[in-house]
Amino acid sequence: FIQEQVSLIKQKTNKPYAINLGFHPRVFHEENFRTILEILKKEQVPVIHLDSLCDEQRRLEPDFAGPRIRALKELNLKVLVKVFTVRDAETARDAGADVLIAKGWEGGGHTTLQTTLVAVPQIADVAGIPVAASGGIADGRGFAAAMMLGAEAVQMGTRFVVAKESVVHDNYKKKILAAKDIDSEVTGTSHGHPVRQLRNNMTREYLKLEKAGAPFEELEHLTLGALRKAVVEGDIVNGTLMAGQIAGMIKEEMTCAEMIQEIMKQAESLLK
C-alpha cells in the first residue's frame, strides 16, 4: 500500500511530500519495518510523519522508538514525530527526530489527556528542535497563539478534511460543517488509546461497552474498519468520524490554497 501511494504522489507532483504511519508495534514490527525501509530508500521519500499512540498510559518507549528513528535517519530523510508528553518528546529528540509535533486533547483522532495550551510550552522548553503545535487549531488566531506558546509551526487536520481537494466522502465533510462546539467525544480512555471523533451511534455503543468494562478485544472489534466506513463509504452512523473540537468553527468548504491564505493573513496581522 505504501509503494502504491508513493507512486501515485510522484505521478502528480515533484514537490516535497510526507508519508504518515502509525508509530506503534503493530505497524513497526521487525519484518514490516524492513519492508518500509526498503520502500523509503528505493523511492527516496523526503519526509516521514510518525503518528504515535502514546499517552499517559502508553509511553513512547526508548527501546522501541530509538532504533527505528535512527534507522530512518540513516536514509537521509526528515523525521517528524507526534508526541503528547515531555518524556516522549525527549525520547524522540534523543533518537534524532527533526521535528516534534506536540498534540493536545482538543485534536481529532488519537489524542492524549493534556491540552494543547499545556503541552506545547512544556515540550518546547525541552525540545531543542522545532516544535509544531497540533490540536484545537483552525484559523489564524490559533496559529498566532501557537507561536506565542513556543511552536514554530502548526499541524491542522480537521480543517483540511473539508478542503475541496480532500477525497473523504461528502457525508463526512457535511458532518464536520454541521458540527457544534460540543459534538465530539473521546473513546478508548479505558485502555490507553483515546480517540476524539464526532458523536454517532458507534461512539455511543463504544462508550456504553467501555463503561460496562468490556475487554479491549471486544472494543477493537467494534471499530474494525470504522475509519474506512466513514472516509470511503460515507457511513456517518457506524463509521469513525475523527475530528477535533474545532469542528464547530468550520462552516465553509474551501480550497487548500484559500484556507492557507486566510489563516496566514489573520495570523500575520495578529503577530504584528
Rosetta blueprint (number, residue, H / E / L):
1 F L
2 I H
3 Q H
4 E H
5 Q H
6 V H
7 S H
8 L H
9 I H
10 K H
11 Q H
12 K H
13 T L
14 N L
15 K L
16 P L
17 Y L
18 A E
19 I E
20 N E
21 L E
22 G E
23 F E
24 H L
25 P L
26 R L
27 V L
28 F L
29 H L
30 E H
31 E H
32 N H
33 F H
34 R H
35 T H
36 I H
37 L H
38 E H
39 I H
40 L H
41 K H
42 K H
43 E H
44 Q L
45 V L
46 P L
47 V E
48 I E
49 H E
50 L E
51 D E
52 S E
53 L L
54 C L
55 D L
56 E L
57 Q L
58 R L
59 R L
60 L L
61 E L
62 P H
63 D H
64 F H
65 A H
66 G H
67 P H
68 R H
69 I H
70 R H
71 A H
72 L H
73 K H
74 E L
75 L L
76 N L
77 L L
78 K E
79 V E
80 L E
81 V E
82 K E
83 V E
84 F L
85 T L
86 V H
87 R H
88 D H
89 A H
90 E H
91 T H
92 A H
93 R H
94 D H
95 A H
96 G L
97 A L
98 D L
99 V E
100 L E
101 I E
102 A E
103 K E
104 G L
105 W L
106 E L
107 G L
108 G L
109 G E
110 H E
111 T L
112 T L
113 L L
114 Q L
115 T L
116 T H
117 L H
118 V H
119 A H
120 V H
121 P H
122 Q H
123 I H
124 A H
125 D H
126 V H
127 A H
128 G L
129 I L
130 P L
131 V E
132 A E
133 A E
134 S E
135 G L
136 G L
137 I L
138 A L
139 D L
140 G H
141 R H
142 G H
143 F H
144 A H
145 A H
146 A H
147 M H
148 M H
149 L L
150 G L
151 A L
152 E L
153 A E
154 V E
155 Q E
156 M L
157 G L
158 T H
159 R H
160 F H
161 V H
162 V L
163 A L
164 K L
165 E L
166 S L
167 V L
168 V L
169 H L
170 D H
171 N H
172 Y H
173 K H
174 K H
175 K H
176 I H
177 L H
178 A H
179 A L
180 K L
181 D L
182 I L
183 D L
184 S E
185 E E
186 V E
187 T E
188 G L
189 T H
190 S H
191 H H
192 G L
193 H L
194 P L
195 V E
196 R E
197 Q E
198 L E
199 R L
200 N L
201 N H
202 M H
203 T H
204 R H
205 E H
206 Y H
207 L H
208 K H
209 L H
210 E H
211 K H
212 A L
213 G L
214 A L
215 P L
216 F H
217 E H
218 E H
219 L H
220 E H
221 H H
222 L H
223 T L
224 L L
225 G L
226 A H
227 L H
228 R H
229 K H
230 A H
231 V H
232 V H
233 E H
234 G L
235 D L
236 I L
237 V L
238 N L
239 G L
240 T L
241 L L
242 M E
243 A L
244 G L
245 Q H
246 I H
247 A H
248 G H
249 M H
250 I L
251 K L
252 E L
253 E L
254 M L
255 T L
256 C H
257 A H
258 E H
259 M H
260 I H
261 Q H
262 E H
263 I H
264 M H
265 K H
266 Q H
267 A H
268 E H
269 S H
270 L H
271 L H
272 K L
